[in-house]
Amino acid sequence: QVQLVESGGGLVEPGGSLRLSCAASGGTFSTYTMGWHRQAPGKQRELVASVTSSRLTNYAESVKGRFTISRDNAKNTVYLQMTSLKPEDTAVYYCRASRSGFEYWGRGTQVTVSA
């Protein structure tokens, strides 16, 4: 069983930056594909970015060039660096770990982009 705890969310003005962290425990972190997803009010949850165990990354078109996902296997942590934030980035951001058909989710952290 993998436990995931997100942190780093908050209120930021448009154009600002935030770094989200997701700390994992209970599994072999380095073997999991890690991802960040988000869900805005009234919308479906969507993939934001992911990084595989071999550090291949994938991004939603809407965040390419603005967000960067990275992982530190020594700290069992995945990060999402978000820059040039827009009001439409406002959502609850969830961390996900997946491997061999199994998946685990964190409880989410709120990101609000507003003036």
C-alpha positions as CSV (number, residue, x, y, z in Angstrom):
1,Q,0.0,0.0,0.0
2,V,1.4,3.4,-1.0
3,Q,0.5,6.6,0.8
4,L,0.8,9.9,-0.9
5,V,0.7,13.3,0.7
6,E,0.6,16.5,-1.4
7,S,1.7,19.9,-0.2
8,G,2.6,23.3,-1.6
9,G,-0.8,24.5,-2.8
10,G,-2.2,27.9,-2.1
11,L,-3.3,31.2,-3.5
12,V,-1.2,32.9,-6.1
13,E,-1.7,35.8,-8.5
14,P,-1.8,35.3,-12.2
15,G,1.7,35.0,-13.6
16,G,3.0,33.7,-10.3
17,S,4.7,30.4,-9.4
18,L,4.1,27.5,-7.0
19,R,5.9,24.2,-6.4
20,L,3.8,21.2,-5.4
21,S,5.4,18.3,-3.6
22,C,4.1,14.8,-3.1
23,A,5.8,12.6,-0.5
24,A,5.3,8.8,-0.9
25,S,5.6,6.0,1.6
26,G,4.9,2.4,1.8
27,G,6.2,1.2,-1.6
28,T,9.3,1.2,-3.8
29,F,9.0,4.7,-5.0
30,S,11.5,4.5,-7.8
31,T,9.5,1.8,-9.6
32,Y,6.3,3.8,-9.9
33,T,5.1,6.1,-12.6
34,M,4.2,9.3,-10.8
35,G,1.7,11.8,-12.0
36,W,-0.1,15.0,-11.2
37,H,-3.7,15.4,-12.0
38,R,-6.1,18.2,-11.4
39,Q,-9.8,18.7,-11.0
40,A,-11.6,22.0,-11.3
41,P,-15.1,22.6,-10.1
42,G,-17.6,21.1,-12.4
43,K,-15.0,19.4,-14.6
44,Q,-13.5,16.0,-14.9
45,R,-10.1,15.1,-13.4
46,E,-7.4,15.5,-16.0
47,L,-3.7,14.5,-16.3
48,V,-1.4,17.4,-15.9
49,A,2.0,15.7,-16.0
50,S,3.6,12.4,-15.4
51,V,7.1,10.9,-15.0
52,T,8.0,7.3,-15.4
53,S,10.5,5.2,-13.4
54,S,13.0,5.9,-16.2
55,R,12.2,9.6,-16.0
56,L,10.3,10.0,-19.2
57,T,7.9,12.9,-18.9
58,N,4.5,13.7,-20.4
59,Y,2.6,16.9,-20.2
60,A,-0.9,18.2,-21.0
61,E,-0.8,20.6,-23.9
62,S,-2.3,23.3,-21.7
63,V,0.7,23.3,-19.3
64,K,3.6,22.6,-21.7
65,G,6.4,25.1,-21.3
66,R,5.0,26.4,-18.0
67,F,5.0,23.3,-15.7
68,T,7.8,20.9,-14.9
69,I,7.5,17.5,-13.2
70,S,10.5,16.0,-11.5
71,R,11.2,13.2,-9.0
72,D,13.8,12.6,-6.3
73,N,13.9,8.9,-5.6
74,A,16.2,9.4,-2.7
75,K,13.5,11.5,-1.0
76,N,10.5,9.5,-2.3
77,T,9.1,12.7,-3.6
78,V,7.7,14.0,-6.9
79,Y,7.4,17.7,-7.6
80,L,5.4,19.9,-9.9
81,Q,7.0,23.3,-10.6
82,M,4.3,25.6,-11.9
83,T,5.2,29.0,-13.5
84,S,3.2,31.6,-15.4
85,L,0.1,30.5,-13.6
86,K,-3.3,31.4,-15.1
87,P,-6.7,31.5,-13.5
88,E,-7.7,28.4,-15.5
89,D,-5.0,26.5,-13.6
90,T,-7.2,26.8,-10.5
91,A,-8.1,23.3,-9.3
92,V,-7.4,20.6,-6.7
93,Y,-4.1,18.9,-7.7
94,Y,-3.8,15.2,-6.9
95,C,-0.7,13.0,-6.9
96,R,-1.0,9.5,-8.4
97,A,1.3,6.5,-8.3
98,S,0.8,3.7,-10.7
99,R,2.5,0.4,-11.5
100,S,1.4,-2.9,-13.0
101,G,-2.3,-2.0,-13.0
102,F,-2.3,-0.7,-9.5
103,E,-2.8,3.0,-8.7
104,Y,-2.8,5.1,-5.6
105,W,-4.0,8.7,-5.0
106,G,-3.3,11.4,-2.6
107,R,-6.0,13.6,-1.1
108,G,-5.1,16.6,-3.1
109,T,-4.0,20.2,-2.5
110,Q,-5.9,23.3,-3.6
111,V,-4.3,25.7,-6.1
112,T,-6.1,29.0,-6.6
113,V,-4.9,31.5,-9.2
114,S,-6.6,34.9,-8.7
115,A,-5.9,38.5,-8.4
